[in-house]
Amino acid sequence: MENNTLDNTVKITKLKYGNTKCYLLHGASKSILIDTDWAGKLPAFYHALREKKLRAQGINYLLITHYHPDHMGIANNLINIGIKLIVMDCQQNYIHQSDHIFYKDNNSSFQPINDKKIKVIKINQSRKFLASCGIPGVIISTPGHTNDSISLVLDNGEAFVGDLYPQEQVPLYNNPVLTNSWRKLHNNGASLIHFAHYADKSIISNR
Ligand SMILES: [Zn+2]
């Protein structure tokens, strides 16, 4: 295994300051925030951090499970305060797909993501990237809810899947893409699923 640190435990802080459950992973050397909320939620984000006695300056990276407006709304605000947005290569063509929703909404708080400030990582290099943060795990492409959906699976089985449709709904959709995404989660040892909106769910891992 790439990660040779003595302490492999990743501390997880749940941050909810709107309708989306966001997760902050504290690795041995760097921290990664998974998802944000709607544009205009920056003050609420700061408030949620203060309540947990955390500072935005202590967050190194932002990873977005998919570029829907309730997940990427304040991404560029966070870029502006020095949090690096990590975009997986399979997401690169989708990072502006929600901009029109905010423009139509006349949401004056919204800032589109500055493409020049993002860091694109190949999905097959994700374990190496996470290891550099002291986070044992992997990021996999899990389309089904959207084409750009990704999941982060820690080696301890905790998985962050965003808005992926729950496993019990898979037969309803009869969608091979969705079925395959759940198979991939199983094969990567996912056993405790953290959704962005649904409650956490334990599943039987294939591992
Ligand atoms: Zn969504």
Boltz pocket constraint, residues with backbone or C-beta under 6 A from the ligand:
constraints:
  - pocket:
      binder: B
      contacts: [[A, 66], [A, 68], [A, 145], [A, 163]]
      max_distance: 6.0
